[in-house]
Amino acid sequence: MIILTQMCDDIFGGSEKRWSLAWRWILFYLDERYKNIIGHQGLLRFVDDFPRFYTAIQQKVQQSYVHDEDEHNNTHEETSGLAFLPFDIFGFIDCSIDRINRPFSGPAGDYEGAGRKPEYPAAQRAFYTGFKKLHGIKVETVFLPNGISTIFGPVSACRSDIPVLQMSNLNEFLVRIQIHNQHEYSALGDSAYHVNLRCICSYFKRYAGQQPLTDHERRCNRAIKKARESIEYSYGLLSKLFHICSSSRHNRLRLRLAKEHPYAIEQLRAAHLLCNIYVCLNGEKASGHNMFCCRPPVLEDYLTL
């Protein structure tokens, strides 16, 4: 608030309360103007770079790495990299959950003994996830080796990753944008994404009644998991840059008739856009600038509509 007051006094002039109204306007403006960049539609502008992304990921898994052999004895073992990447992938997919303020909380009226709002029970069931034990919204993210990510959502956190994937139609979209390409690439997710889809894949997995994984398959899984850590770094960067996204107090869902309330969904989407802009301007560990040696796009190119 101190910084906002100084900016209003020194730069814009006027009351900070008046300028705080612009916050909601700019969220809607950014979300509407850049929706085809924030969403998975933004992958269309990178489809010609999929072979380059595949090469960058392959070079990463070919590097030697050190992993913990025994956590109790604090022993480590250096493992040589893979000879080649066993999956034709261009990036990584995952879902993240952001805590929100409990929806429709508080009394229905401004008087002593007022009951809860009539929407309260349905809202709790709609946004509460027993897996995380919180009320939240979920975002599906596709992370590229150049540090740029696209998202679908946010949606209710009570849904698991696969229903969200079905809602986003990401697999069908990836098939469609690569239909004229000679080679087809997929997005790789964790073990939750073993769904036998054409453009969504996961690690090697042993199913009931099948032979155990071979040593080579286990080595492949370890190496690919090391590369897939990049998407977790991107979540960390987002939380580091925008603490407001990790604060349930500032993540309140918009009510139909209460336009004065903050907008958690638009706010989170705008944060992802600004995080991508930060990567374009600065690069960072998760951007691929260091991990994959794959530079982010120039800002002017990224924001071109």
C-alpha positions in Angstrom: 0.0 0.0 0.0 2.9 2.3 0.7 4.3 1.8 -2.8 0.9 2.3 -4.3 0.5 5.5 -2.4 3.9 6.8 -3.5 3.1 5.9 -7.2 -0.2 7.7 -7.0 1.4 10.8 -5.4 4.6 11.0 -7.5 3.5 9.6 -10.9 -0.3 9.5 -11.5 -1.7 11.9 -8.9 -5.0 11.5 -7.1 -6.2 9.1 -4.5 -4.9 5.5 -4.3 -8.5 4.4 -3.6 -9.6 5.7 -7.0 -6.6 4.1 -8.8 -7.2 0.8 -7.1 -10.4 0.5 -9.2 -8.1 0.3 -12.3 -6.8 -3.0 -11.0 -10.0 -4.9 -11.9 -10.2 -3.1 -15.3 -6.6 -4.0 -16.2 -7.2 -7.7 -15.3 -10.1 -8.0 -17.6 -8.3 -6.0 -20.3 -5.2 -8.3 -20.2 -7.2 -11.5 -20.1 -9.4 -10.5 -23.0 -6.7 -9.0 -25.2 -4.1 -11.8 -24.7 -6.4 -14.8 -24.2 -5.0 -16.5 -27.3 -1.5 -16.1 -25.9 -2.3 -17.1 -22.3 -4.3 -20.2 -23.3 -3.2 -23.3 -25.1 -4.0 -21.6 -28.4 -0.6 -20.0 -27.8 1.1 -23.3 -28.7 0.1 -22.7 -32.3 2.8 -20.0 -32.6 5.5 -22.5 -31.4 4.5 -25.5 -33.4 7.3 -25.0 -35.9 9.7 -25.0 -32.9 8.6 -28.4 -31.6 11.6 -30.2 -33.2 13.9 -27.7 -31.6 12.2 -28.3 -28.2 12.6 -32.0 -28.6 16.3 -31.7 -29.3 16.7 -29.4 -26.3 15.0 -31.9 -24.0 17.0 -34.8 -25.5 20.3 -32.9 -24.9 19.2 -32.4 -21.3 18.5 -36.1 -20.6 21.8 -37.1 -22.3 23.7 -35.3 -19.6 25.1 -37.1 -16.5 23.4 -36.4 -13.2 23.8 -37.3 -9.5 20.9 -38.8 -7.6 20.5 -40.0 -4.0 21.3 -43.6 -3.7 20.5 -43.9 0.0 18.9 -40.9 1.8 19.6 -42.3 5.3 23.3 -42.8 4.7 23.6 -39.6 2.6 25.2 -41.5 -0.3 25.0 -40.3 -3.9 25.6 -42.0 -7.3 26.4 -40.4 -10.6 24.4 -41.8 -13.5 25.3 -41.4 -17.1 22.7 -39.8 -19.4 20.6 -41.5 -21.9 21.7 -42.2 -25.5 18.5 -40.8 -26.8 15.1 -39.5 -25.7 12.6 -42.4 -25.8 9.6 -40.2 -26.3 8.9 -37.7 -29.0 8.0 -34.8 -26.7 8.1 -31.0 -27.1 7.3 -30.0 -23.5 5.7 -30.9 -20.2 2.1 -30.9 -18.8 1.0 -30.6 -15.2 -1.8 -29.1 -13.0 -1.4 -26.8 -10.1 -3.8 -25.7 -7.4 -4.1 -22.3 -5.9 -5.9 -21.8 -2.6 -8.9 -19.4 -2.7 -10.9 -17.7 0.0 -13.8 -19.8 1.2 -16.6 -18.9 -1.3 -19.8 -17.4 0.0 -18.5 -17.3 3.6 -20.0 -14.9 6.1 -23.6 -14.2 7.1 -26.4 -13.7 4.7 -27.4 -10.4 6.4 -25.9 -7.6 8.4 -27.6 -8.4 11.7 -26.9 -10.5 14.7 -27.9 -14.2 14.2 -27.9 -14.0 10.4 -27.6 -17.4 8.8 -25.2 -18.5 6.1 -25.7 -17.5 2.5 -28.0 -20.0 0.6 -25.2 -20.6 -1.9 -22.7 -21.7 0.8 -23.2 -25.5 0.8 -23.1 -25.9 -3.0 -20.0 -23.6 -3.2 -18.1 -25.7 -0.6 -18.7 -28.9 -2.6 -17.8 -27.1 -5.9 -14.4 -25.8 -4.8 -13.2 -28.0 -1.9 -10.6 -30.7 -2.8 -10.2 -33.5 -0.3 -6.8 -34.4 -1.8 -5.3 -31.0 -0.7 -7.8 -30.3 2.1 -8.5 -26.8 0.9 -10.7 -24.6 -1.3 -9.0 -23.9 -4.6 -8.9 -23.4 -8.3 -6.8 -25.6 -10.6 -4.8 -24.6 -13.7 -3.5 -27.0 -16.4 -0.1 -25.8 -17.6 2.0 -26.8 -20.7 5.6 -25.8 -20.2 8.0 -25.3 -23.1 11.8 -25.6 -22.9 12.1 -21.9 -23.9 10.5 -21.0 -20.6 7.0 -20.0 -21.9 3.9 -21.7 -20.6 0.3 -21.8 -21.7 -2.6 -22.6 -19.4 -6.2 -23.8 -19.4 -8.5 -22.6 -16.6 -8.6 -22.0 -13.8 -11.4 -24.5 -13.0 -12.5 -26.0 -9.7 -9.8 -27.8 -7.8 -12.2 -30.7 -6.9 -11.5 -32.1 -10.4 -8.6 -34.4 -10.9 -6.0 -33.9 -13.7 -7.6 -36.2 -16.3 -11.1 -34.5 -16.3 -9.3 -31.2 -16.6 -7.4 -32.5 -19.6 -10.7 -33.7 -21.1 -12.2 -30.2 -20.6 -9.2 -28.5 -22.2 -9.3 -30.8 -25.3 -5.5 -30.4 -25.4 -4.9 -33.7 -27.1 -7.3 -33.0 -29.9 -5.8 -29.5 -30.3 -2.2 -30.8 -30.5 -3.3 -33.4 -33.1 -5.0 -30.7 -35.2 -2.2 -28.2 -35.2 0.4 -30.9 -36.2 -1.8 -32.6 -38.9 0.4 -31.3 -41.8 3.7 -31.9 -40.0 5.9 -34.9 -41.0 6.5 -35.7 -37.3 4.1 -35.6 -34.4 5.2 -34.5 -30.9 3.5 -35.0 -27.5 3.4 -33.3 -24.1 4.7 -35.4 -21.2 3.1 -35.5 -17.8 3.5 -37.4 -14.6 2.1 -40.9 -13.9 -1.4 -39.4 -13.7 -1.3 -38.9 -17.5 -1.2 -42.6 -18.5 -4.3 -42.2 -20.6 -3.2 -43.7 -24.0 -3.8 -40.5 -25.9 -2.1 -39.6 -29.2 -0.3 -36.4 -28.1 -0.2 -36.9 -24.3 2.3 -39.4 -22.8 3.9 -40.2 -19.5 6.8 -42.3 -18.0 7.3 -46.0 -18.5 4.9 -47.8 -16.2 4.3 -51.4 -15.1 0.7 -52.5 -15.2 -0.8 -55.4 -13.3 0.1 -58.8 -14.9 3.0 -57.3 -16.9 6.7 -57.8 -16.5 8.6 -55.4 -14.2 10.3 -52.4 -15.7 13.7 -53.0 -17.2 16.8 -51.2 -15.9 16.8 -49.1 -19.0 13.2 -48.1 -18.5 13.9 -47.1 -14.9 17.0 -45.1 -16.1 14.8 -43.3 -18.7 12.2 -42.5 -16.0 14.8 -41.0 -13.7 16.4 -38.9 -16.4 13.1 -37.6 -17.8 11.8 -36.7 -14.3 15.0 -34.6 -13.8 14.1 -32.7 -17.0 10.4 -32.4 -16.0 11.4 -30.6 -12.8 11.5 -27.5 -15.0 7.7 -27.2 -14.8 7.9 -27.2 -11.0 10.5 -24.4 -11.2 8.1 -22.4 -13.3 5.4 -22.7 -10.6 8.0 -21.5 -8.0 8.8 -18.5 -10.2 5.2 -17.6 -10.4 4.7 -17.7 -6.7 7.9 -15.8 -6.1 7.0 -13.0 -8.5 3.3 -12.8 -7.5 2.7 -13.5 -3.8 -0.9 -12.5 -4.3 -1.5 -15.8 -6.2 -0.6 -17.9 -3.2 -2.7 -15.9 -0.7 -6.2 -17.1 -0.2 -7.2 -13.7 1.2 -6.6 -12.2 -2.2 -8.1 -15.0 -4.2 -11.8 -14.5 -3.9 -14.1 -15.6 -6.6 -16.3 -13.1 -8.3 -20.0 -13.1 -7.3 -22.6 -12.7 -10.0 -24.1 -9.6 -8.4 -21.1 -8.2 -6.5 -18.9 -6.6 -9.1 -16.8 -4.9 -6.4 -15.2 -8.2 -5.4 -11.7 -9.2 -6.7 -11.4 -11.7 -9.5 -9.3 -14.7 -8.7 -9.6 -16.3 -12.1 -8.6 -13.3 -14.2 -6.0 -12.4 -11.7 -4.3 -15.8 -12.0 -4.4 -15.8 -15.8 -2.9 -12.3 -15.9 -0.1 -13.5 -13.5 0.8 -16.3 -15.9 1.0 -13.8 -18.7 3.2 -11.4 -16.8 5.4 -14.3 -15.7 6.0 -15.2 -19.3 6.8 -11.6 -20.0 9.3 -11.7 -17.2 10.9 -14.8 -18.7 11.1 -13.1 -22.1 12.9 -10.1 -20.6 15.2 -11.8 -18.1 15.3 -15.6 -18.6 15.8 -17.7 -15.5 16.5 -21.2 -14.4 13.2 -22.7 -15.4 13.0 -20.8 -18.7 15.2 -23.2 -20.6 17.8 -20.5 -20.9 20.0 -22.5 -18.5 18.4 -25.9 -18.2 17.7 -26.6 -21.8 19.9 -23.9 -23.6 16.8 -22.8 -25.4 16.3 -19.0 -25.3 12.9 -17.4 -24.6 11.3 -15.5 -27.5 11.8 -11.7 -27.9 9.1 -9.9 -26.0 7.8 -8.1 -29.1 7.4 -11.4 -30.9 5.7 -13.0 -27.9 3.1 -10.3 -27.5 2.3 -10.0 -31.3 -1.4 -10.8 -31.8 
